[in-house]
Amino acid sequence: MCGIFFSLTAAENPVHLDGDLHYLLTKRGPDEGSYSIGVRGASLNLFNHEGDGRIWLSFASTVLSMRGDDVVRQPLTDTGRTGSIFAWNGDAWKIDGQAIPERNDTEIVFIHLLQAITQDYLSGDYTGVSNAAQKVADAISKITGPFAFVFYDAVNFKLYFGRDCLGRRSLLWGIDDAGNFTLCSLGDESSPSTFQEVEADGIYMVEFQDAPNVDLESLPVAGLLRFDAKNITRIPWSNEVLPSHHMISPIPPMNKAIPEGTPPPLTTTSSVLSELEDRLRQSLALRIQNVREPPGAGDSNVKIAVLFSGGLDCTLLARLSHEILDSGETIDLLNVAFENPRVVAAAGKGGEQLSSAYEGCPDRITGRAAFAELQRICPTRNWRFVAIDIPYVVTVTHRDTVKRLMRPHNTEMDLSIACALYFAARGQGTAIDSQRPDSKPYQYKTPARVLLSGLGADELFAGYARHGIAFSRNGFPGLIDEIDLDVSRLGKRNLGRDNRVIAHWGREARFPFLDEDFVAWVVQTPVWEKCGFGVPKFPPEDTGIDIEKKALRLLALKLGLENVSREKKRAIQFGSRTAKMETGKVKGTDALS
């Protein structure tokens, strides 16, 4: 995972990465960074200017090395051949359905793109290709995994940038008052209002007109050239071939079949449960096997941590991870709880004595219960429960940093969720090991760079209250449409925000429920095999099992997680108590002052 910075300017001098933005990007990628300048004299159809101009293309990257044996400096440049430049923040798990070997994927993806823009990259023929934009689009659409990227195609004088179709990595874009165009993993402190998320609805292209023989020294000062956003072309994701440039989406249309009569009961012996387990296991294995030992791990023997509320989705991932990882590896369970002055004050007025502002948090209660259940089911694994207690004064101290990172998101709810993820990802608290139950808790900070998240399960398996409302109003058609809406807007929601606050600690969140192959299978599965709406009960197995996300609940039950399978859905901001810390009538949708 990396931090990306790119600037396109027609000013007299290039735009450099420095100051606050440089510091924050190095927090995302602390291993190694590099900087390069691409210079081109060209007549650009994207600038409001007649004639030629001096154009500066500035790239900078910071690197968090996760794969392969060596740190690969970015941005990558095809020096002496095409002259193309590439900045990548992603994990390419597969290309064209083939798993990526255990080496650095940035180099592999760059070669993949170079092949797309030349007639025959391997033979060294750089005569260019026709329809280059479609070839790049085809190449990008073959990549499976989360990503954000910037790619300068120096053969065909085009710039491409974008995010994967689910929007799992952050990339922002902005145009300042001087007309300079910037792409970055984070927004610029000096002009926060100009930055917005790059939509995860395709990749974007900027075209340059070729002017290979321009004498740069003879060009006029280009300070009046201004970038115009309308000159950016979108190449969309689609489920069908379009007459214009397009990319085939890896997520197929939703299965909208309606059961004929009453569907059969959904049980732990249903065939769909076995396939669900196999497919989730495959997605998880891609994300946790062969992870490089993190710096500073010492004798902790931990590479993987789970963002752990004790709820269904994260505990299910922890349980399956046990069966995939080597038995000697510790798995850290990161459980965050906040001191909420409003809750403490309310308890005091009611005469209630709180033994701890943290141990009374709902997620702390479920977290410790799920930790105990994992110990009982998987006694050979060392589970390390990390209780991350955040005093109110610490929340206030870090609040401006969290608000800075989550931009352009700017509501009270964004802040509540971002705070919980920010401190959970810091991974610093009081730990206890399951294989040393009699030892005293000790101060600990996880060295793990890979953090597992259960995000996506609610959208795919109908886990929200609104799914029940949709079914009660319009039956199966209403339920299916609600799930379809959730899946269609995954890329427009909050994954970019989450990436920005989690990556600040030099860690990478991975989402097994949001693997493209897994999502594709789930959306094609009939709705009555995913949740329990309209499905007959199957006692005694169904006792206490909610109908929301019923397939996942039954899978947890099948794997021995009897208590976890019956846990209620709870939003992170309420479970950790980051919501409504101050008194007053504040709504989650209210903009921050």
N, C-alpha and C positions, 0 to 999 in steps of 0.2 A: 504494500500500500504506500501511496506517496502523496505529496502535496504538489499541486500544479499551479504555475503562474505563466500566463502568456499575455503579451501586449503587442498590439498592432498600432503603429502611429506614423503619421506623416510629418511629425514635428522635426525640428532641426536635429534633435538628439533622441536616442532611444530611451524608453522608460525602464528604469532599473527596479529590481525588487529590493526593498530595504525597509528599515524601521519596524514598526509594529507587525506588518504583514509578514515580513521575513522571519521574525521571531516565532509567530504562530505557525507558520508552515514548517519550520524546523522542529516544532513540537510534534507535528504529525509524522515527520520523517526524520528521526534523529540520527540515522546511521550514516548517511552521506548525502551530499547535495552537489549540484553543479549548475553552471550557468552558461548559456551560449547565445550568440546574436546571429540571426539570419538577416542579411541585407539584400535588398533587391531594388533595382531601379525599374519601375514599371508604370505603365498607364493603367490605372485601376478603375474599372467600371463601378466600384463601390464607393468612390469618393466624389463629392460634389466639387469637381475641379476639372478644368480643361487642360490637357497636356500631361506631361510626365511629372513624376514626383519621386522623391527619395522616401522609400518605405522601410521602416524598421520593424522587423519581426523579432521579438525578444522572448526567449524561453527560459524558465527556471523550474527546477524540480528539487524536492527533498524526498529522500527515500527511507522507507521502513522496509527492510529486507525480510521477506517471509519465506521465499522459496529458492531452491538451489543452494550451491555451496559457497557462492561468492556474492558480494554486494555489487550490483550493476548500476553504475552511475547513469543518471538521467539529466537532461533529455538525451535520447539516442539520436545520432546523426549518421546519415549514410554518406560520409565524407568521401569526396573524390569520385563518386559514382552518380547517384541521382541528386545528391544534395538535400534530400528530404530530412525532416526533423520530426521527432515523435516524443510526446510526453504521455505517460500511461499511469493511471491510478486504478488498478483492477486486479482481479483474479480470473484468468482464463482457464476454466476447468477443462473445457473441451473446445476443439475447433473442428467444425464439420462432423460432429459426433464422435470424434476420436479424442481420448483422454490425453492431456498434455503430459509429456514426460516430466520427471522430477528434476526440473531445472528452471531457471528464471523465465517466467512467461512473457516478460516485457520484450525480450529479444525475439521470441517466437512470434509474437503478434506483429512486431515490426517487420519481420521477414514476410509474414503473411500479407501485410499491406503493400510492401514493396513489390511482391509478386503480382498484386492486383493492378498496380499502376504501370507496369512494364510488360512488354510482350513476352519476355522470358527472362526473369530475374536470374535464374540459376545459370543460364548460359552467358550472362553478362551483356545481353542486348538491351540497350536503353533507348530505343527509338520511339518509345511512347506507345500509347494504345488509344483506340477509339472508344468513346463512351466511358471515359475513365470514372466518372462519378458513379455510374451504376456498378462498375466493377468494385469500387471501394465499398459501396453499400452492400453488395453481395458478400464481400469479405467480412465486414462488420457483423452482418446477420448470421454468419456461421460461428461466431464466438459465443460460447455458453459461459456465463459467469457475470459477476458484478463489475462494472467499469465506468470510468469517465476518462476521456482522452482528448488530446489536441494533436492533429497530424497535418504537417505542411507537406503537400505533394509538389515537390519542386520540378517534377517532370511535366506536369500539366498545369502548374501555377494555380493550385487550389488549396484552400485551407478547410479542414474538416474538424468538427468537434461535436461532442455529445456524450450521452449517458446511456446505460443499458435500458431496456424497455421497462424494467421495474424500478429504475431510479435508485439503486442501492448505494451509489457513491455520489458525493457532492461535486457539483460544478456550477459556478455562478458566472454570469456575464454582465457587463456594464459598459456604458459609454459616458465619459465624463464631459464637462462643459467645453473642453478643448477639442472634443471629437475623437479622443483616443479610445480604442476598443480594448477591453481587458477580459480575459477568462481566468478564473482562479477557483481553487477549492474553497476559499473563504472570501468574504467581502472586504473591500478596502475601507479602513477606518476613516479616511479623509472624505469619502463620498459614499456613505452607506446607502443613501436613498437611490443611487443609480444602479445598484446591483439587484439582480433577480435570478431565480433558479433557471438553469437551462432545462427546458421541459424534456421529459423522458418519452417523448412521442416520435422520436426519429433521430437522425443525425443532421447536422447543419453544415452548410457549405458556403464559403466565400470565394468568389472567383477573381483572379487577377488576369489582366490582359498581358500577354507576353510582350516584353520589350527587351530582348536579350542584349542589344548592342548600345543601350543607353549609356552615355558618358555621365557618371554620377556627379563628377565635379562641375559639370556645366549646368546642372539642374538648378532651378530657382529655389529659394527657401520655401519650404512647403508647410509653413506654420498655419496656413489658412485652410488646408485640406481637412475635411471633416468626415468621419465615418457615419454612414446612414444605415440604420437597422433594417430598412426595407430591402436592402441589397443582400441580406442573408437568406439563403434558400434552404427550406426544410425538405429532407428526404424522409418520408414517413414510414413507420412500421405499418404493415398491412397483412391481412390474412388472404389476400388475393393479389394477382398480378395487376398492376396499374399501368396505364398508358405512359405515365411519366416515371421518373426515378422513384424507386421504392425499395423497401426491405421486407422480406417475409418474416412476420412475427413468429417467435417461438411459442407463443401462447395462442392456442386455437380458440375458436368460438365456444361459448358455454353450451354444454349439453342441456337442452331445454325440454327433454322428454318428460312427460307426465305419466305417472303409473296408471296402469289399467286396473281399476279397483284398488283394494287395499294392498300396499306393498308388504313383502314378507318381513318378519321381525329381523332386526339387526342385532347380532349376537357375537360373542367372542369366537365362535366357530364359523362365522360367515366367511366366505372365500375372499371378500373384499378386505377383511381385516389382515389376512396373510399378505395380500399384495400391498396394502398400505404399509405394513411393517417393513417389507422388503424394500420398497421404494424410498421410504424415509431413511432407512438404514444406509442405502446407497448414497443418498444426498449428504447425509451426515459424514460418511466415511471420506468422501471427497474433501471435506472441510477440516477434518481432524487428524487424518493419517499423514505421516511423514512431515509433520510440522517441525521446523528447525528449533533446536533448543534455544530459548531466549537468553540474551545476555543477563548476567547476574542471577541466573537460576540457582547456582550453588548446588547444595544437596537437597533442594526442595523437590526436584524431580517432577516439575509441573510444566506443562506446555499449553494446556487448555483450561479455561475458566468458563463458568456459566453465569450469565446474568440471572440471578436466582431469587425469585419471589416465593418459591415453594408451590406455585400454581401448576396447573396441568401441563402446559406446553413446555416450560423450561425443565420441569422434572422429568418429563418423558424423554427429552433430549439427553439429560444427564444419565438416565437409565440405559438408553441405547448406546451412549458413548462408552459405558462400562464394558459392553460386549465387543467393542471395536478396538479400543486402545489396549496397549500392552498392560498386563496386570500390575506391573511395578510403577506405573505412572499415577501420580496423585491428580485428582480433579478438584479444582477450587470452585466453591459455590459462593458467589459474591452477593450478599444480601444487605441492602441499604435501608436505613431507617432514619427519620429526621425528627428533631425536636421541633414540634409545632406549637408556638406560644398560644395560639387560639385554642387548641385542644387541651393543653395543660391548664389554661385559665378556666375553661369550661368545666373540666374535671374538678378543679378546686372549688368552684361555685356550687357544684353539686355535692360537695362533701366527699368526693371520691379521692382516695389516696393512690397516686400513681407510684408504683415501686420503681418504674423506669419510664422515661419518655420514649425510649426506643423499644424496649421489650414488649410494650403494649401496642406497637404498630401492627396492623393486620398482616403485613408481609413478613414481619419478623416472627409472628406466631406460626403462620403457615410454613415459613422457611425452616424453622427448627423442627416442625412436625415432619416435613418432607425429608429433611436431613436424617431424622431417625428412621424413617421408612426405607430410605436408600441403604442405611447401615444394616438394617435387618435383612433386606433382600440380597444385597451385594456385600457380604462381610469381608470378602477378600480384597476389596478396593479400599484404598485410603481416600476418604472424602474429607476435604478441608473446608469447614464452614467458616466463612469470613464475615463477621458481624461488623458492618460499616456504619458507625454511629456519627451523625452529623449534627453538632450543636447549631442552634439558630444563628449564633454570631458568626460561625464559619460559613453558613449559607449566605448571609448578608455580605461577607467579605468577598466571596467568589461570584456574587450575582452579576456584577457588571461584565465579568469575563464570560459567563454563560450567555448573557444577552448579546455580547459581541459575537460569540461563536455561532449562535443559532440564527442570526440574520440571514435572509430577510424576514424570517418568521418573527412575529412581534406581538403575540397575545399572551394573556395570563396563563392560558392552558399550555401554550408552547413552553413558557418559562418553567411551569411546574414539572412537565415531563422531561424537559432538557436538564433541569437540576438533578432529577433522580438518576438519569443516565450518566450525567457528567461525574457525579460522585461515586456511582457504582463502578464505572469504568476506571476511576482512579485506583480502586482495588485495595485501599488501605484501611485496615481495621484490626479487630481482635479475632484471632483464629483459634480453632480447636480441631484436632485431627481425630477422625473416627477410630483409627487404630491405636490412639493413645487417649482413650476416654477419661482416664483418671488424672491426666496431666492438667496443669493450670492453663487457662487461655493466655495467649501471648500476642504481642504486637507483631503485625505482619503486613507486608505489601506484596501482592501477587506479582511474579515476574512474567506471567502468561501474556502473550501478545495476541492470542486468538480468544475472543469472547463469543460464546454461543448465545444467540437470542431466539426466542420462540415467536418472534413477530411474523405475522402472516397467517397463523393458524386460525384466528378468529374470522378473518375475511374469507378464507377458503372453506371452512367447515361450519359456518353460520354460528359464530360464538357471541354475537352481540344481541342485546335486547331488541333492537330494531328488526332483527330477522324474525323473531317471534311475532312482532306486531305485523310485519308484512304477511306472514302466513295466516294469522288470524283474520286479516282483512281480505286477502285474495288467494288463499290456499297455496298450492304448489306453484302456480305461475307467479304469484307475488313474491314468494320466497326465492325462487330462481332468479327473478329480475333483481332482487336486492343483493344477492350474492354476486351476480354478474356486474352490478354497479360497483360493488366493493373491489372486485378483482380488476376492473377496467381502470380504476383510479389509484391503484397501488403506486404507480409511478408518479402521481401528482400529489401524494400526501406528504409524509414526514420523514422519509428515509434519508433525504439529503441533510435535513436538520440533525437527525440522530447521528449520521456519520461525522458531522462537524464537531459535535460535542464529545463523542466517544474517542475519536481519533486524536483529540488534543493530548491524550495521555500516551501516545505512541502505541495504541492497540487497535485491533481490527475486529469489528463485529461481523460475524458470519451468520447467515440466516438459512438454515436447512429447509425450512418450510417454503422458502422463496427460490429454491432451485428451479430453473426453467422446466426441466423434464418433470419434476415433481408437480409443479403447478399445472403443466399441460395435462398430466394424468388426472389430477383432481378435478379440473374443470370439465373433463370429458366423462367423469364418473357420475351416474345418476344421483340426483340430490338425496333420494331416500337411503342411499348407501353412505352418506356423509354425516347426516344428522338425524335426529329422531322425530322431527315434525311429521305428523300424519302416519307414523310407523307404530304398529302394535307393540305393547310392552311384552317383555319376556321374563317373567318372574321365575326364581328370586334374583336372577342375575341383575336385573334392572333396578333393584332397590337402591334408591338414593342417587341414581345416575341421571343427570340432567339431559334433556334432549338436545341442547346446544352442544355442538362438537361431539356428538355421541360416538362417532367412529373413533376419535382420539381417546375418549374416555374409556371405551371398551378395550382399546389397545393397551392403555395404562393398566387396566384391570387384568388383562391377559398376562402382562409382564409383572404382576404382583403388587402394583401400586394401588392397593385397595382404597386407602384414604384419599390419596391424590386424585384418583379417578372421580371422586365425588366433590372436589373443591369447586366453589363458585367462582365465576369470572369476576375479577376486580381490576379496575384501571390502576396503572402504576402510580399515578399522582395521589390516589386515595390510599392505596396499600402502603406506600412509603411515607405518606402524610406530607407531601410537598405542596398540596393544594390548599389555598386559602389560609396562608400562615398569619395574615394580619386580619384584624377585625374590619368590618365594613362590607358594603354590598358590592362585591366584585364578581363579575361573570367571567367564565373561562374565555369567552370570545372577545372580551374587552381588550383594546390595544394598550400596550404598555406606554406609560408616560415617558 
